[in-house]
Amino acid sequence: MDTIEVARTFFGWCSVINIGLLAFSTIMLIAMRDFSSRLHAKMFGLDESDALRAYFAYLANYKIAVIVLNIVPWLALVLMG
């Protein structure tokens, strides 16, 4: 089996799994925003608005990581193959 083909399959599945986790996290944070912001504000001694900002930063950083570490290598391997 070709090494590039294995790497392409690996990064493709990594991308699918991480995009699914990102979508699930986004849906859960939108659906349970009030509950989770109150809970995390109490747990970590934050204001609820700070918890909401932290959620946004988490989703933004995770999205950038998925693009840079999964989608771009997969796309490069597809273009090479």
Secondary structure, 3 states (H helix, E strand, C coil): CCHHHHHHHHHHHHHHHHHHHHHHHHHHHHHCHHHHHHHHHHHHCCCHHHHHHHHHHHHHHHHHHHHHHHHHHHHHHHHHC
